[in-house]
Amino acid sequence: MGITDFVSKAKEVGELAGDQVSGWLNDYKKATKTIEPLGFNVGKFTIGMGVLPEVHTTLSGKVANIKKEQVDQLMKDNQDSSSTVTLLKGLLLAKKVSDHLEGRLEGVTLHVTLGIPPGVTVELH
């Protein structure tokens, strides 16, 4: 493979990665619009552009803002969006753990990875 072929292939991979990141960001935007009315805000935001691109971001808010009935309804209303449902499940997990610890931890941050594989980590503080 000559240098011209290599550069061409690298450009193709870069374009595909850019398209993938754009799709993830559109999904995330929809999810955040659903969760922001619960008092959660987007925090830090980083993008890694390697062979497999990744987006890392956070959503933070108060455990007291998580109302199970409201979150259940949002999951039902957004069942076609796996990203939104996953984040909402993370909020329910945070609420369940906080209740178990008798409210000692009042804040929650969702650490979100948009990539292959995607992931959500729940942090209580």
C-alpha positions, 0 to 999 in steps of 0.5 A: 500500500502506497502513501497515497492509498494510506492517506485515502484510507485514513481520510475515509476512516476519519469521515466515518468517525465524524459521522458516528460522533455526530449521530451520538451527539444527536442522540445525546442532545435528545436525551439531555432535553428529556432529563434537563427538566428534572434539574440535571445539567450537562457538565464537562464534555470531552471528545477523543478522536482515535481509531474508535472515537469517544465522547465523555460527558457528565449530567449532574443534579440532585437526588431529590429531583428524581421522582420515580413516577415521573422518570417511569413516564419519561422512559415510557414516552422515550422507549424508542431512544435507548440512550435516553432510557439508559440515562433515566435508568441510571437516575432510578438507580441513583435514587434507589441507592440514595434511599437505601443510604437514607439520603446521606448522599444528595447529589448525583452525576452520570458519567456518560461515554458515547462510543463503542461500547457506550456506558453510563456510570452513576456517582453519588456525592 
